[in-house]
Amino acid sequence: MRTWSVIAPGSVAGILQWLHVIDPRRGSNKKPTATMLFYSFFKSLVGKDVVVELKNDLSICGTLHSVDQYLNIKLTDISVTDPEKYPHMLSVKNCFIRGSVVRYVQLPADEVDTQLLQDAARKEAMQQKQ
């Protein structure tokens, strides 16, 4: 059985604030840097299988084809985790998902280097303090 790590792109600011990358007293001018950290992270996962859960409770499995700076996601070879609930999605093979409708992205646990991600967040925090 495959284990998954879950990342919620919609809560990037909250996660990175927890990692001390964004200082809440400075306002939102640091969010683009935080988003770029996740953008770079997702770019490194192109070609891997992921599960994207949308805010309307639709979960789509597929191969990550591309991601952009707005965390929009393009998946290929998709399938829906609940085909009985969404039969109209059975004929869809590729899709583009707007970043603002993503609730979670589930990634294979063996593909996530949490130490590298934490180190990058700390590095960003140090650069912002200088």
TIRO-2110 file (N, C-alpha, C; in Angstrom, 1 decimal):
// TIRO-2110
0.8, -1.2, 0.0, N, 1, A
0.0, 0.0, 0.0, CA, 1, A
0.9, 1.2, 0.0, C, 1, A
0.5, 2.2, -0.8, N, 2, A
1.3, 3.4, -0.9, CA, 2, A
0.9, 4.4, 0.1, C, 2, A
1.9, 5.1, 0.7, N, 3, A
1.6, 6.1, 1.7, CA, 3, A
1.7, 7.5, 1.0, C, 3, A
1.0, 8.5, 1.5, N, 4, A
0.9, 9.8, 0.8, CA, 4, A
1.2, 10.9, 1.8, C, 4, A
1.9, 11.9, 1.4, N, 5, A
2.0, 13.2, 2.2, CA, 5, A
1.0, 14.1, 1.6, C, 5, A
0.5, 15.0, 2.4, N, 6, A
-0.6, 15.9, 1.9, CA, 6, A
-0.1, 17.4, 2.1, C, 6, A
-0.2, 18.2, 1.0, N, 7, A
0.2, 19.6, 1.1, CA, 7, A
-1.1, 20.3, 0.6, C, 7, A
-1.4, 21.4, 1.3, N, 8, A
-2.5, 22.2, 1.0, CA, 8, A
-2.0, 23.6, 0.5, C, 8, A
-2.0, 23.7, -0.9, N, 9, A
-1.5, 25.0, -1.4, CA, 9, A
-2.2, 26.2, -1.0, C, 9, A
-3.5, 26.0, -0.7, N, 10, A
-4.3, 27.2, -0.2, CA, 10, A
-3.9, 27.7, 1.1, C, 10, A
-3.1, 26.9, 1.9, N, 11, A
-2.7, 27.4, 3.2, CA, 11, A
-1.2, 27.6, 3.2, C, 11, A
-0.6, 27.9, 2.1, N, 12, A
0.9, 28.2, 2.0, CA, 12, A
1.3, 29.2, 3.0, C, 12, A
0.6, 30.3, 3.1, N, 13, A
1.0, 31.3, 4.1, CA, 13, A
1.0, 30.8, 5.5, C, 13, A
0.0, 30.0, 5.9, N, 14, A
-0.1, 29.5, 7.2, CA, 14, A
1.0, 28.5, 7.5, C, 14, A
1.4, 27.6, 6.6, N, 15, A
2.5, 26.7, 6.7, CA, 15, A
3.8, 27.4, 6.9, C, 15, A
4.0, 28.4, 6.0, N, 16, A
5.3, 29.1, 6.0, CA, 16, A
5.4, 30.0, 7.2, C, 16, A
4.3, 30.5, 7.7, N, 17, A
4.3, 31.3, 8.9, CA, 17, A
4.7, 30.4, 10.0, C, 17, A
4.2, 29.2, 10.1, N, 18, A
4.6, 28.3, 11.1, CA, 18, A
6.1, 27.9, 11.0, C, 18, A
6.6, 27.9, 9.8, N, 19, A
8.0, 27.6, 9.6, CA, 19, A
8.9, 28.9, 9.7, C, 19, A
8.2, 30.0, 10.1, N, 20, A
8.9, 31.3, 10.4, CA, 20, A
9.4, 31.9, 9.1, C, 20, A
8.8, 31.7, 8.0, N, 21, A
9.2, 32.3, 6.7, CA, 21, A
8.5, 33.6, 6.5, C, 21, A
7.2, 33.7, 6.9, N, 22, A
6.5, 34.9, 6.7, CA, 22, A
6.3, 35.6, 8.1, C, 22, A
6.6, 36.8, 8.2, N, 23, A
6.4, 37.6, 9.5, CA, 23, A
5.0, 38.2, 9.3, C, 23, A
4.0, 37.9, 10.2, N, 24, A
2.7, 38.4, 10.0, CA, 24, A
2.7, 39.9, 10.3, C, 24, A
3.7, 40.5, 10.9, N, 25, A
3.7, 41.9, 11.2, CA, 25, A
4.1, 42.7, 10.0, C, 25, A
4.6, 42.1, 9.0, N, 26, A
5.1, 42.8, 7.8, CA, 26, A
4.1, 42.8, 6.7, C, 26, A
3.0, 42.1, 6.9, N, 27, A
1.9, 42.1, 5.9, CA, 27, A
2.1, 41.0, 4.8, C, 27, A
1.4, 41.2, 3.7, N, 28, A
1.4, 40.1, 2.7, CA, 28, A
2.5, 40.3, 1.7, C, 28, A
3.4, 41.2, 1.8, N, 29, A
4.4, 41.5, 0.8, CA, 29, A
5.4, 40.3, 0.7, C, 29, A
5.4, 39.4, 1.6, N, 30, A
6.3, 38.2, 1.5, CA, 30, A
5.6, 37.0, 0.9, C, 30, A
4.3, 37.0, 0.7, N, 31, A
3.7, 35.8, 0.2, CA, 31, A
4.2, 35.4, -1.2, C, 31, A
4.5, 36.2, -2.1, N, 32, A
5.0, 35.7, -3.4, CA, 32, A
6.3, 34.9, -3.2, C, 32, A
7.1, 35.2, -2.3, N, 33, A
8.3, 34.4, -2.1, CA, 33, A
7.9, 33.0, -1.5, C, 33, A
7.0, 33.0, -0.6, N, 34, A
6.5, 31.8, 0.0, CA, 34, A
5.8, 30.9, -1.1, C, 34, A
5.1, 31.5, -2.0, N, 35, A
4.4, 30.8, -3.1, CA, 35, A
5.5, 30.2, -4.0, C, 35, A
6.5, 31.0, -4.2, N, 36, A
7.6, 30.5, -5.1, CA, 36, A
8.3, 29.3, -4.6, C, 36, A
8.4, 29.2, -3.2, N, 37, A
9.0, 28.0, -2.6, CA, 37, A
8.2, 26.8, -3.0, C, 37, A
6.9, 26.9, -2.8, N, 38, A
6.0, 25.8, -3.2, CA, 38, A
6.0, 25.5, -4.7, C, 38, A
6.1, 26.6, -5.5, N, 39, A
6.1, 26.4, -6.9, CA, 39, A
7.4, 25.6, -7.3, C, 39, A
8.5, 25.9, -6.8, N, 40, A
9.7, 25.2, -7.1, CA, 40, A
9.6, 23.7, -6.6, C, 40, A
9.0, 23.6, -5.4, N, 41, A
8.8, 22.2, -4.9, CA, 41, A
7.9, 21.4, -5.8, C, 41, A
6.8, 21.9, -6.2, N, 42, A
5.9, 21.2, -7.1, CA, 42, A
6.5, 21.0, -8.5, C, 42, A
7.4, 21.9, -9.0, N, 43, A
8.0, 21.7, -10.3, CA, 43, A
8.9, 20.5, -10.2, C, 43, A
9.5, 20.2, -9.0, N, 44, A
10.4, 19.0, -8.9, CA, 44, A
9.7, 17.7, -8.9, C, 44, A
8.3, 17.8, -8.8, N, 45, A
7.5, 16.6, -8.8, CA, 45, A
6.8, 16.3, -10.1, C, 45, A
7.2, 17.0, -11.2, N, 46, A
6.6, 16.8, -12.5, CA, 46, A
6.9, 15.3, -12.9, C, 46, A
5.9, 14.7, -13.4, N, 47, A
6.1, 13.3, -13.8, CA, 47, A
5.7, 12.3, -12.8, C, 47, A
5.4, 12.7, -11.6, N, 48, A
5.0, 11.8, -10.5, CA, 48, A
3.5, 11.7, -10.4, C, 48, A
3.0, 10.7, -9.8, N, 49, A
1.5, 10.5, -9.6, CA, 49, A
1.1, 11.2, -8.4, C, 49, A
0.0, 12.0, -8.5, N, 50, A
-0.5, 12.8, -7.4, CA, 50, A
-2.0, 12.6, -7.3, C, 50, A
-2.6, 13.0, -6.2, N, 51, A
-4.0, 13.1, -6.0, CA, 51, A
-4.4, 14.5, -5.6, C, 51, A
-5.2, 15.1, -6.4, N, 52, A
-5.6, 16.5, -6.1, CA, 52, A
-7.0, 16.5, -5.6, C, 52, A
-7.2, 17.0, -4.4, N, 53, A
-8.6, 17.1, -3.9, CA, 53, A
-9.0, 18.6, -4.1, C, 53, A
-10.2, 18.8, -4.7, N, 54, A
-10.7, 20.1, -5.0, CA, 54, A
-11.6, 20.5, -3.8, C, 54, A
-11.9, 21.8, -3.8, N, 55, A
-12.8, 22.3, -2.7, CA, 55, A
-14.2, 21.9, -2.9, C, 55, A
-14.6, 21.3, -4.0, N, 56, A
-16.0, 20.8, -4.2, CA, 56, A
-16.0, 19.3, -3.9, C, 56, A
-15.0, 18.8, -3.2, N, 57, A
-14.8, 17.4, -2.8, CA, 57, A
-14.5, 16.4, -3.9, C, 57, A
-14.2, 16.8, -5.1, N, 58, A
-13.8, 16.0, -6.2, CA, 58, A
-12.3, 15.7, -6.0, C, 58, A
-11.9, 14.4, -6.0, N, 59, A
-10.5, 14.0, -6.0, CA, 59, A
-10.1, 13.4, -7.3, C, 59, A
-9.0, 13.9, -7.8, N, 60, A
-8.6, 13.5, -9.2, CA, 60, A
-7.2, 12.9, -9.0, C, 60, A
-6.9, 11.7, -9.5, N, 61, A
-5.6, 11.1, -9.5, CA, 61, A
-5.1, 11.3, -10.9, C, 61, A
-3.8, 11.5, -11.0, N, 62, A
-3.1, 11.6, -12.3, CA, 62, A
-1.7, 11.9, -12.2, C, 62, A
-1.0, 12.0, -13.3, N, 63, A
0.4, 12.3, -13.4, CA, 63, A
0.6, 13.8, -13.5, C, 63, A
1.4, 14.4, -12.6, N, 64, A
1.6, 15.9, -12.7, CA, 64, A
2.4, 16.2, -14.0, C, 64, A
1.7, 17.0, -14.8, N, 65, A
2.4, 17.3, -16.1, CA, 65, A
3.1, 18.7, -16.0, C, 65, A
2.4, 19.6, -15.3, N, 66, A
3.0, 21.0, -15.2, CA, 66, A
2.3, 21.7, -14.0, C, 66, A
3.0, 22.7, -13.6, N, 67, A
2.5, 23.6, -12.5, CA, 67, A
3.0, 25.0, -12.9, C, 67, A
2.3, 26.1, -12.6, N, 68, A
2.8, 27.4, -12.8, CA, 68, A
2.9, 28.2, -11.5, C, 68, A
3.3, 29.5, -11.6, N, 69, A
3.5, 30.3, -10.4, CA, 69, A
2.3, 30.6, -9.6, C, 69, A
1.1, 30.3, -10.2, N, 70, A
-0.2, 30.5, -9.5, CA, 70, A
-0.6, 29.2, -8.8, C, 70, A
0.2, 28.2, -8.9, N, 71, A
-0.1, 26.8, -8.5, CA, 71, A
-1.2, 26.2, -9.2, C, 71, A
-1.5, 26.6, -10.4, N, 72, A
-2.4, 25.9, -11.3, CA, 72, A
-1.7, 24.6, -11.7, C, 72, A
-2.5, 23.6, -11.8, N, 73, A
-1.9, 22.2, -12.1, CA, 73, A
-2.5, 21.6, -13.3, C, 73, A
-1.6, 21.0, -14.1, N, 74, A
-2.1, 20.2, -15.3, CA, 74, A
-1.8, 18.8, -15.0, C, 74, A
-2.8, 17.9, -15.1, N, 75, A
-2.7, 16.5, -14.9, CA, 75, A
-2.9, 15.7, -16.2, C, 75, A
-2.2, 14.6, -16.4, N, 76, A
-2.5, 13.7, -17.5, CA, 76, A
-2.8, 12.3, -17.0, C, 76, A
-3.4, 11.5, -17.8, N, 77, A
-3.9, 10.2, -17.4, CA, 77, A
-4.7, 10.2, -16.1, C, 77, A
-5.7, 11.0, -16.1, N, 78, A
-6.4, 11.1, -14.8, CA, 78, A
-7.5, 10.1, -14.6, C, 78, A
-7.9, 9.9, -13.4, N, 79, A
-9.0, 9.1, -13.0, CA, 79, A
-9.6, 9.7, -11.8, C, 79, A
-10.9, 9.5, -11.5, N, 80, A
-11.6, 10.1, -10.4, CA, 80, A
-11.7, 9.0, -9.3, C, 80, A
-11.4, 9.4, -8.1, N, 81, A
-11.4, 8.4, -7.0, CA, 81, A
-12.8, 7.9, -6.7, C, 81, A
-13.9, 8.6, -7.1, N, 82, A
-15.3, 8.2, -6.8, CA, 82, A
-16.0, 8.3, -8.2, C, 82, A
-15.8, 7.3, -9.1, N, 83, A
-16.5, 7.4, -10.4, CA, 83, A
-18.0, 7.3, -10.4, C, 83, A
-18.6, 6.6, -9.3, N, 84, A
-20.0, 6.6, -9.2, CA, 84, A
-20.6, 7.9, -9.0, C, 84, A
-19.9, 8.8, -8.2, N, 85, A
-20.4, 10.1, -7.9, CA, 85, A
-20.2, 11.1, -9.1, C, 85, A
-19.2, 10.8, -9.9, N, 86, A
-18.8, 11.7, -11.0, CA, 86, A
-18.7, 10.9, -12.3, C, 86, A
-19.7, 10.3, -12.8, N, 87, A
-19.6, 9.5, -14.0, CA, 87, A
-19.2, 10.3, -15.2, C, 87, A
-19.5, 11.6, -15.3, N, 88, A
-19.2, 12.5, -16.4, CA, 88, A
-17.7, 12.7, -16.5, C, 88, A
-16.9, 12.3, -15.5, N, 89, A
-15.5, 12.5, -15.5, CA, 89, A
-14.7, 11.3, -16.1, C, 89, A
-15.5, 10.2, -16.4, N, 90, A
-14.8, 9.0, -16.8, CA, 90, A
-14.2, 9.1, -18.2, C, 90, A
-14.7, 10.0, -19.0, N, 91, A
-14.2, 10.2, -20.4, CA, 91, A
-13.0, 11.2, -20.4, C, 91, A
-12.8, 11.9, -19.3, N, 92, A
-11.7, 12.9, -19.3, CA, 92, A
-10.4, 12.2, -19.1, C, 92, A
-9.4, 12.6, -19.9, N, 93, A
-8.1, 12.0, -19.7, CA, 93, A
-7.0, 13.0, -19.2, C, 93, A
-7.2, 14.2, -19.5, N, 94, A
-6.2, 15.3, -19.1, CA, 94, A
-7.1, 16.4, -18.5, C, 94, A
-6.5, 17.2, -17.6, N, 95, A
-7.2, 18.3, -17.1, CA, 95, A
-6.3, 19.4, -16.6, C, 95, A
-6.8, 20.6, -16.5, N, 96, A
-6.2, 21.8, -16.0, CA, 96, A
-7.0, 22.2, -14.8, C, 96, A
-6.3, 22.4, -13.6, N, 97, A
-7.0, 22.7, -12.4, CA, 97, A
-6.4, 24.1, -11.9, C, 97, A
-7.4, 25.0, -11.8, N, 98, A
-7.0, 26.3, -11.3, CA, 98, A
-6.5, 26.2, -9.8, C, 98, A
-5.4, 26.9, -9.5, N, 99, A
-4.8, 26.7, -8.1, CA, 99, A
-5.8, 27.1, -7.0, C, 99, A
-6.7, 28.1, -7.2, N, 100, A
-7.5, 28.6, -6.2, CA, 100, A
-8.6, 27.6, -5.8, C, 100, A
-8.8, 26.5, -6.6, N, 101, A
-9.9, 25.6, -6.2, CA, 101, A
-9.3, 24.3, -5.6, C, 101, A
-8.0, 24.3, -5.4, N, 102, A
-7.3, 23.1, -4.8, CA, 102, A
-7.4, 23.2, -3.3, C, 102, A
-7.9, 22.1, -2.7, N, 103, A
-7.9, 22.0, -1.2, CA, 103, A
-6.6, 21.3, -0.8, C, 103, A
-6.3, 20.1, -1.3, N, 104, A
-5.1, 19.4, -1.0, CA, 104, A
-4.4, 18.8, -2.2, C, 104, A
-3.1, 18.5, -2.1, N, 105, A
-2.4, 17.7, -3.1, CA, 105, A
-1.7, 16.6, -2.3, C, 105, A
-2.1, 15.4, -2.6, N, 106, A
-1.5, 14.2, -2.0, CA, 106, A
-0.3, 13.8, -2.9, C, 106, A
0.8, 13.6, -2.2, N, 107, A
2.1, 13.2, -2.9, CA, 107, A
2.6, 11.9, -2.4, C, 107, A
3.2, 11.1, -3.2, N, 108, A
3.8, 9.9, -2.7, CA, 108, A
4.9, 10.2, -1.6, C, 108, A
4.8, 9.6, -0.4, N, 109, A
5.6, 9.9, 0.7, CA, 109, A
7.1, 9.8, 0.4, C, 109, A
7.4, 8.8, -0.5, N, 110, A
8.9, 8.6, -0.8, CA, 110, A
9.4, 9.7, -1.7, C, 110, A
8.6, 10.5, -2.3, N, 111, A
9.0, 11.6, -3.2, CA, 111, A
9.2, 12.9, -2.4, C, 111, A
8.7, 13.0, -1.2, N, 112, A
8.8, 14.3, -0.4, CA, 112, A
10.0, 14.3, 0.5, C, 112, A
10.9, 15.2, 0.3, N, 113, A
12.1, 15.4, 1.1, CA, 113, A
11.7, 16.5, 2.1, C, 113, A
11.1, 16.2, 3.2, N, 114, A
10.7, 17.3, 4.2, CA, 114, A
11.9, 18.0, 4.7, C, 114, A
13.0, 17.4, 4.9, N, 115, A
14.2, 18.1, 5.4, CA, 115, A
14.7, 19.2, 4.4, C, 115, A
14.7, 18.8, 3.1, N, 116, A
15.0, 19.8, 2.1, CA, 116, A
14.1, 21.0, 2.1, C, 116, A
12.8, 20.7, 2.2, N, 117, A
11.7, 21.7, 2.2, CA, 117, A
11.9, 22.7, 3.4, C, 117, A
12.2, 22.1, 4.6, N, 118, A
12.4, 22.9, 5.8, CA, 118, A
13.6, 23.7, 5.7, C, 118, A
14.7, 23.2, 5.1, N, 119, A
15.9, 23.9, 4.9, CA, 119, A
15.7, 25.1, 4.0, C, 119, A
15.0, 24.9, 2.9, N, 120, A
14.7, 26.0, 2.0, CA, 120, A
13.9, 27.1, 2.6, C, 120, A
12.9, 26.7, 3.5, N, 121, A
12.1, 27.7, 4.2, CA, 121, A
12.9, 28.5, 5.2, C, 121, A
13.8, 27.8, 5.9, N, 122, A
14.7, 28.5, 6.8, CA, 122, A
15.7, 29.5, 6.1, C, 122, A
16.2, 29.0, 4.9, N, 123, A
17.0, 29.9, 4.1, CA, 123, A
16.3, 31.1, 3.6, C, 123, A
15.1, 31.0, 3.2, N, 124, A
14.3, 32.1, 2.8, CA, 124, A
14.1, 33.1, 4.0, C, 124, A
13.8, 32.5, 5.1, N, 125, A
13.6, 33.3, 6.3, CA, 125, A
14.9, 34.1, 6.7, C, 125, A
16.0, 33.5, 6.5, N, 126, A
17.3, 34.2, 6.8, CA, 126, A
17.5, 35.3, 5.8, C, 126, A
17.2, 35.1, 4.6, N, 127, A
17.4, 36.1, 3.5, CA, 127, A
16.5, 37.3, 3.7, C, 127, A
15.3, 37.0, 4.2, N, 128, A
14.3, 38.1, 4.4, CA, 128, A
14.7, 39.0, 5.6, C, 128, A
15.3, 38.4, 6.6, N, 129, A
15.7, 39.1, 7.8, CA, 129, A
16.9, 40.1, 7.5, C, 129, A
17.7, 39.8, 6.5, N, 130, A
18.8, 40.7, 6.2, CA, 130, A
18.5, 41.9, 5.4, C, 130, A
END
